[in-house]
Amino acid sequence: MTTTDMATTTPDAAAGPPRLTRLAFHSPLSETRADALVQRLTRTTPATVLDIGCGWGELMLRVLAATPNATGTGIDINADDVARARRNAADRGLQERAEFVEESATKTTRGPADLVLCTGASQALTTAEPPGHTPEALSELRRLVTDNGRVLLGEGFWQRIPTPAELEGMWPGAAATDHHDLATLLDLAVAAGFRPEWTETANLDEWEEFESAYQADVEVWLAQNPGHPLAAETRDRLDRHRAQWMSYRGVLGLAYLTLVPAL
Ligand SMILES: C[S@@+](CC[C@H](N)C(=O)[O-])C[C@H]1O[C@@H](n2cnc3c(N)ncnc32)[C@H](O)[C@@H]1O
């Protein structure tokens, strides 16, 4: 296929593969669970919201839409995601109440806030290596939330201990110590000064939707642009990620813990 052919068949092929355009959230989270979370997290009418590792801040924007007097700050190091968050805030008329900053959340001086969101992003709060990163992130979350506030922690856990073969297929250097089981995760939250108000975990449907949507736009792009200069590396990336997902499917869990500070 020549460059001219590519331009004819797919006008924007030169732009390269799309990125995460089919995901509503950058985590395995269904619309049903998101609605329930927003309802629960806004029961206490938070005035301030802090979203750690916010990505494009979809959950925080929904919380702000449901809490008309609240203001929120989302923190992320990914410039593309921060730009998407700002665009979405403007599209929904929330730009006066939603601030998105491109910076690291490690040792952040922002907060404390009445509601702290941290889903799939505890690594943003600590430089500690697993398994020490979870207690350190929880201690940071306790520092960042007001005494009568709430924390939503979306954190990985092992649904069962992975076999050596499964670990071998996961992310580079994956180890059984990378995560805790759910009971230990809850114990760590309690040890950090919280009580668990609500405990829920992403189900297989949410994982499959998330992992499919994670790759779907790029898979379609690759299928339609086999001659693109980025096709080979894109194919490698997709194949690698699919193999990893097939190794952690049903083994890696994602817990959504609504935590209340213990006074
Ligand atoms: C799996 S995504 C989750 C995004 C979002 N919380 C959600 O659930 O849709 C993890 C996010 O953490 C961000 N992140 C990683 N390290 C960070 C750091 N040190 N400071 C701020 N954000 C960080 C990444 O850029 C990424 O957007």
The ligand as an ORCA input file, in Angstrom:
! r2SCAN-3c Opt
* xyz 0 1
  C      -5.105      3.904     35.335
  S      -5.058      5.649     35.173
  C      -6.484      6.101     36.128
  C      -7.059      7.434     35.738
  C      -8.325      7.849     36.475
  N      -8.137      7.893     37.901
  C      -9.481      6.934     36.148
  O      -9.805      6.045     36.939
  O     -10.068      7.105     35.058
  C      -3.697      6.135     36.231
  C      -3.356      7.602     36.109
  O      -2.352      7.941     37.084
  C      -1.542      8.949     36.502
  N      -0.282      9.084     37.272
  C       0.731      8.182     37.384
  N       1.710      8.687     38.169
  C       1.305      9.922     38.572
  C       1.864     10.927     39.411
  N       3.054     10.779     40.000
  N       1.145     12.048     39.624
  C      -0.065     12.235     39.042
  N      -0.642     11.314     38.228
  C       0.031     10.171     37.997
  C      -1.358      8.468     35.080
  O      -0.900      9.488     34.219
  C      -2.779      7.981     34.754
  O      -3.562      8.987     34.172
*
